[in-house]
Amino acid sequence: MLTLFYLLVLEQIAQGLYSLWQGVLWLRMARRRLSQPTGFFTPRVALFCPVKGLEPGLEENLAALTLFDYPEYEIFLAVSGVEDPCYRLLEHVAALSKHPVHIVRAGRAKDCGEKVNNLRAAVEQAGEKFDVFVFTDSDGRPTRRWLARLVAPLADSHLGAVTTFRWLIPLRGGFWSALASAWNASTATYLGEHNNNFCWGGGTAIRRQRFEEVRAAEAWSGSVSDDYSLTNALRHAGYKIEFVPECLVASLSDVDARGFFEFTTRQLIITRVYAPRLWKIAALGHVFYCAAVVLGLGLWAGSLVAGLPGMHFLILILLLLGLAAIRGTLRLAAVLDLLPEWRDTLLAYAWAWTLLAPVVPFVYLYNAAVAAFSRKIRWRGIRYELVSAHQTRQIAG
């Protein structure tokens, strides 16, 4: 048992130091990207945003989509139909917008998730008049320069797509909202300057011709995940996905315990179905971390009971936890630069991304374990069974 613990803890310390170095590199990358000019690539953009139901801050989020400092773009708000509670709000936002806003009524989803169904209808309505498609979500609040920065890298015609990620910011606070943000932060910093990036549905830009070339609309058939399906289509065609941290999106939300586990487990179930290799790597890494911490605490407690010296077990475990907390601090330092308008709120919740970072692997391990045995999720009030990456079944109730 002692040998196993020492092997695990030494491996995890090495992994923790490597992750710390990766955190430093991510911080440098974010600051370097922020200092780069946007450029002069300003193609005609169709901005797609699927909407379902009323959620906190929805009007402000949608209004932000109409205020981009970008010369020529049109907004497509996609909803299932007029019976959705948000429909009147969409009409209000459209009436106040200085840019054209189209409200797309997609109808009921039959062979895919409702979000995917809404996006398919919106893309079809947009037609061929646009050069670039941009996809975003209704729960984010991007800045005025967001669209220009997201589209700019597509000046490279060989690029597959450009993507970013969300940064969850608690609205009213609470432990579960803070833990959700800490959980999400580790995924945000997984993306970077490498070839393993994936598209995120809340912030992805792609040339229309590339979208059609990789048959993205066909890849959405039977899918519940718009972003992973697009990612797989691009990878199959051999195209690179570039990550732009300067386009990080603030997403204000609050969750209780039930909402937290529903959200985090849903992400891992979707990952297992659409990116099984990534799910396996994440699960394995978290197994080692959690095993080292639990085994070390057990040895320390056993030493106390037996009256034997065991403080070194606790010190090693605290070292592991400390490395995770420092990595969380580096994430926070980067986000303070990336989202300066949210600086006060970020500092108020600094403890979430530092002190809760050591807890996150245990949540990921739980999520991964559930995903190993279940393919059922709840998303925006609708229950789905993910039969496969190309087959989705709605579940009644």
C-alpha positions in Angstrom: 0.0 0.0 0.0 2.8 2.4 0.9 4.6 1.7 -2.4 1.4 2.3 -4.4 0.8 5.6 -2.6 4.4 6.8 -3.2 4.2 5.9 -6.9 0.8 7.7 -7.2 1.8 10.8 -5.4 5.1 11.2 -7.2 3.3 10.8 -10.5 0.7 13.3 -9.5 3.3 15.8 -8.3 5.1 15.5 -11.6 1.8 15.9 -13.4 0.9 18.9 -11.2 4.2 20.6 -11.9 3.7 20.0 -15.6 0.1 21.4 -15.4 1.5 24.4 -13.5 3.9 25.1 -16.4 1.0 24.7 -18.8 -0.9 27.2 -16.8 1.9 29.7 -17.2 2.0 29.1 -20.9 -1.8 29.6 -21.1 -1.5 32.9 -19.3 1.3 34.0 -21.7 -0.8 33.0 -24.7 -3.8 34.9 -23.5 -1.9 38.1 -22.9 0.0 37.7 -26.2 -3.3 37.2 -28.1 -4.9 40.2 -26.5 -2.0 42.5 -27.7 -2.4 41.4 -31.3 -4.3 43.6 -33.8 -7.6 42.4 -35.1 -6.8 42.9 -38.7 -9.0 44.0 -41.6 -10.8 40.8 -42.5 -14.5 41.7 -42.2 -16.6 39.3 -44.4 -20.4 39.2 -44.3 -21.4 37.3 -41.2 -24.6 35.3 -40.3 -24.8 35.1 -36.5 -26.8 32.2 -35.3 -28.2 32.0 -31.8 -30.6 29.2 -30.7 -33.0 30.2 -27.9 -35.3 28.2 -25.7 -37.3 29.5 -22.8 -36.7 32.5 -20.5 -33.6 32.5 -18.5 -31.9 35.1 -16.2 -30.3 37.9 -18.2 -31.7 36.7 -21.5 -32.6 40.2 -22.8 -29.2 41.6 -21.9 -27.5 38.7 -23.5 -29.4 39.0 -26.8 -29.1 42.7 -26.8 -25.3 42.3 -26.7 -25.5 40.4 -30.0 -26.9 43.5 -31.6 -24.1 45.8 -30.4 -21.0 44.4 -32.0 -18.5 46.8 -33.5 -18.6 45.0 -36.8 -19.7 46.5 -40.2 -21.9 43.9 -41.8 -23.7 41.1 -40.0 -27.2 39.8 -39.6 -28.6 37.9 -36.6 -30.7 34.7 -36.8 -32.5 33.9 -33.5 -33.7 30.3 -33.8 -36.6 29.1 -31.7 -39.0 26.1 -31.9 -42.1 28.3 -32.4 -44.3 31.1 -31.1 -45.4 29.0 -28.2 -42.0 29.3 -26.6 -42.1 31.8 -23.6 -39.1 33.7 -25.0 -40.8 34.5 -28.4 -42.2 38.0 -27.4 -38.8 38.9 -26.0 -37.1 37.9 -29.3 -39.5 40.3 -31.1 -38.7 43.1 -28.7 -34.9 42.6 -29.2 -35.4 42.5 -33.0 -37.4 45.7 -33.0 -34.7 47.6 -31.1 -31.7 46.2 -33.1 -29.8 48.4 -35.6 -28.7 45.2 -37.4 -31.1 42.9 -39.2 -32.6 40.3 -36.9 -34.4 37.2 -38.3 -36.6 35.1 -36.0 -36.5 31.6 -37.3 -39.3 29.2 -36.2 -37.8 25.8 -36.6 -40.7 23.6 -35.5 -40.5 20.5 -33.4 -37.3 18.4 -33.4 -37.8 14.9 -34.7 -34.4 13.2 -35.2 -32.1 15.4 -33.2 -31.8 17.7 -30.2 -33.9 20.8 -30.2 -30.9 23.1 -30.4 -29.5 21.3 -33.4 -32.9 21.4 -35.0 -33.1 25.2 -34.5 -29.7 25.7 -35.9 -30.4 23.6 -39.0 -33.5 25.7 -39.8 -31.6 28.9 -39.3 -28.7 27.9 -41.5 -31.1 26.9 -44.2 -32.9 30.2 -44.0 -29.6 32.2 -44.2 -28.8 30.8 -47.6 -25.7 31.6 -49.5 -25.5 35.4 -49.1 -23.0 35.2 -46.2 -19.3 34.5 -46.2 -18.9 33.3 -42.6 -21.2 31.5 -40.2 -20.9 32.3 -36.4 -22.6 30.3 -33.7 -23.3 31.5 -30.2 -25.5 30.7 -27.2 -28.2 32.7 -25.5 -26.6 32.4 -22.0 -23.4 34.3 -22.9 -22.7 38.1 -22.9 -19.9 38.8 -25.4 -18.2 42.2 -25.6 -18.5 44.6 -28.5 -15.2 43.5 -30.1 -16.0 39.8 -29.8 -17.3 39.2 -33.3 -14.4 41.0 -35.0 -11.9 39.1 -32.9 -13.6 35.7 -33.5 -13.8 36.1 -37.3 -10.3 37.7 -37.8 -8.3 34.4 -37.9 -10.5 33.1 -40.8 -8.4 35.4 -43.0 -6.3 32.3 -43.3 -8.4 30.4 -45.9 -6.8 27.1 -44.9 -8.2 27.2 -41.3 -11.1 24.9 -40.4 -12.8 27.0 -37.7 -12.2 29.4 -34.9 -13.6 28.8 -31.4 -13.5 30.1 -27.9 -15.2 29.0 -24.6 -17.3 30.3 -21.7 -16.3 31.5 -18.3 -19.1 30.9 -15.8 -19.7 33.8 -13.4 -22.2 33.3 -10.5 -25.1 35.7 -10.4 -26.2 35.6 -6.8 -23.4 33.3 -5.5 -23.6 30.1 -3.5 -21.4 27.1 -3.2 -22.8 25.1 -6.1 -22.6 28.1 -8.5 -19.0 28.6 -7.5 -18.1 25.0 -7.9 -19.7 24.9 -11.3 -17.5 27.8 -12.4 -14.4 26.1 -11.0 -15.4 22.9 -12.8 -15.9 24.8 -16.1 -12.6 26.6 -15.8 -10.5 23.5 -16.2 -12.2 22.8 -19.5 -11.7 26.3 -20.7 -7.9 26.1 -20.2 -7.7 22.7 -21.9 -8.1 24.6 -25.2 -5.0 26.2 -26.5 -2.3 26.3 -29.2 -2.4 22.6 -30.1 -4.3 20.3 -32.5 -6.7 18.9 -29.9 -9.2 21.8 -29.8 -12.9 21.3 -30.2 -15.6 23.7 -31.4 -17.7 25.2 -28.7 -21.3 26.0 -29.7 -21.3 29.3 -27.8 -18.6 30.8 -29.9 -17.5 29.3 -33.2 -16.8 30.9 -36.5 -16.4 29.1 -39.8 -16.4 30.0 -43.5 -19.7 29.1 -45.1 -17.9 27.3 -47.9 -16.0 25.2 -45.3 -19.2 24.5 -43.4 -20.7 23.1 -46.7 -17.5 21.3 -47.7 -17.3 19.2 -44.5 -21.1 18.6 -44.7 -21.7 20.0 -41.2 -25.5 20.1 -41.7 -25.4 16.4 -42.5 -23.2 15.8 -39.5 -25.9 17.3 -37.3 -28.4 14.7 -38.5 -29.5 12.7 -35.5 -27.2 14.7 -33.2 -27.8 16.4 -29.9 -24.4 18.1 -29.9 -23.9 20.8 -32.5 -20.4 21.6 -31.5 -18.9 18.1 -31.2 -20.6 17.0 -34.4 -19.0 20.0 -36.2 -15.7 19.2 -34.6 -15.8 15.6 -35.8 -16.7 16.8 -39.3 -13.7 19.1 -39.4 -11.3 16.6 -38.0 -12.5 14.0 -40.5 -11.7 16.4 -43.3 -8.2 17.2 -41.8 -8.9 20.8 -40.8 -7.5 22.7 -37.8 -9.6 24.4 -35.1 -8.0 27.5 -33.7 -8.7 28.7 -30.1 -9.0 32.4 -29.4 -8.9 33.1 -25.7 -9.4 36.8 -26.3 -13.0 35.9 -27.2 -13.8 34.2 -23.9 -17.5 34.7 -23.1 -18.8 35.7 -19.7 -21.8 33.4 -18.9 -23.8 34.5 -15.8 -25.6 31.7 -14.1 -26.7 30.2 -10.8 -27.3 26.5 -10.0 -28.3 24.5 -7.0 -26.9 21.0 -6.2 -29.3 19.3 -8.6 -28.6 21.7 -11.4 -24.9 21.4 -10.8 -24.7 17.6 -11.2 -27.2 17.7 -14.1 -25.0 20.2 -16.0 -21.6 18.6 -15.3 -22.7 15.0 -15.9 -24.5 16.0 -19.1 -21.2 17.4 -20.4 -19.3 14.2 -19.7 -22.1 12.0 -21.2 -22.0 14.0 -24.4 -18.2 13.8 -24.4 -18.3 10.0 -24.0 -20.7 9.7 -27.0 -19.1 12.2 -29.3 -15.4 12.2 -28.2 -14.8 8.9 -26.4 -11.0 9.2 -26.5 -11.2 12.5 -24.7 -13.5 11.1 -22.1 -11.2 8.1 -21.4 -8.1 10.4 -21.0 -10.0 12.7 -18.6 -11.4 9.8 -16.6 -8.0 8.1 -16.2 -6.2 11.3 -15.2 -8.7 12.0 -12.5 -8.6 8.4 -11.2 -4.9 8.8 -10.4 -5.3 12.2 -8.7 -8.3 11.1 -6.5 -6.7 7.8 -5.7 -3.5 9.5 -4.5 -5.5 12.0 -2.3 -7.8 9.4 -0.8 -5.0 6.8 -0.2 -2.8 9.5 1.4 -5.6 10.6 3.8 -6.3 7.0 4.7 -2.6 6.4 5.5 -2.4 9.6 7.6 -5.6 8.7 9.5 -4.3 5.2 10.1 -1.0 6.5 11.4 -2.8 8.7 13.9 -4.9 5.8 15.2 -1.9 3.6 15.5 0.2 6.3 17.1 2.8 6.3 14.4 4.4 9.3 12.6 2.3 10.1 9.5 2.6 13.9 9.0 4.6 13.3 5.8 1.5 11.7 4.2 -0.5 14.9 4.9 2.2 17.1 3.7 2.4 15.3 0.3 -1.4 15.5 -0.1 -1.4 19.2 0.8 1.3 19.6 -1.9 -1.0 18.0 -4.5 -3.9 20.2 -3.4 -1.7 23.3 -3.4 -0.5 22.7 -7.0 -4.1 22.5 -8.1 -4.9 25.7 -6.3 -2.0 27.5 -7.9 -3.1 26.4 -11.3 -6.5 27.9 -10.5 -4.8 31.2 -9.5 -3.1 31.3 -12.9 -6.4 30.7 -14.6 -7.9 33.6 -12.7 -5.0 35.9 -13.6 -5.5 35.2 -17.3 -9.3 35.8 -17.1 -8.8 39.1 -15.2 -7.0 40.2 -18.4 -9.5 38.6 -20.8 -12.6 39.9 -19.1 -11.6 43.3 -17.5 -15.2 44.5 -17.5 -16.0 41.7 -14.9 -12.9 42.4 -12.8 -14.8 43.2 -9.5 -17.0 40.2 -9.8 -14.1 37.9 -10.6 -12.1 39.1 -7.7 -15.1 38.6 -5.4 -15.2 35.0 -6.4 -11.5 34.4 -6.6 -11.8 31.7 -3.9 -14.0 29.7 -6.3 -11.2 29.2 -8.9 -8.4 28.7 -6.4 -9.7 26.9 -3.3 -12.2 24.8 -5.1 -9.8 23.7 -7.9 -8.5 20.8 -5.9 -12.1 19.5 -5.5 -12.9 19.6 -9.2 -11.1 16.2 -10.1 -13.4 14.4 -7.7 -16.5 15.8 -9.5 -15.1 14.9 -12.9 -14.5 11.4 -11.7 -18.1 11.1 -10.6 -19.3 12.6 -13.9 -17.1 10.2 -15.9 -18.3 7.2 -13.8 -22.0 8.1 -14.5 -21.2 8.6 -18.2 -19.8 5.1 -18.3 -23.2 3.6 -17.5 -25.8 6.1 -18.8 -26.6 7.9 -22.0 -29.5 9.8 -20.8 -29.4 13.6 -20.3 -31.8 16.5 -19.5 -31.2 19.7 -21.5 -33.4 22.7 -21.2 -36.2 20.7 -19.8 -36.1 18.0 -22.4 -34.8 14.4 -21.7 -32.8 12.7 -24.4 -31.2 9.3 -24.8 -28.0 9.5 -26.9 -28.2 6.2 -28.7 -25.1 7.1 -30.7 -23.4 10.1 -32.2 -25.9 10.0 -35.1 -29.0 8.9 -33.3 -30.9 10.8 -30.5 -34.2 9.8 -28.9 -36.4 12.1 -27.0 -37.7 10.6 -23.7 -41.2 11.4 -22.5 -41.6 13.0 -19.0 
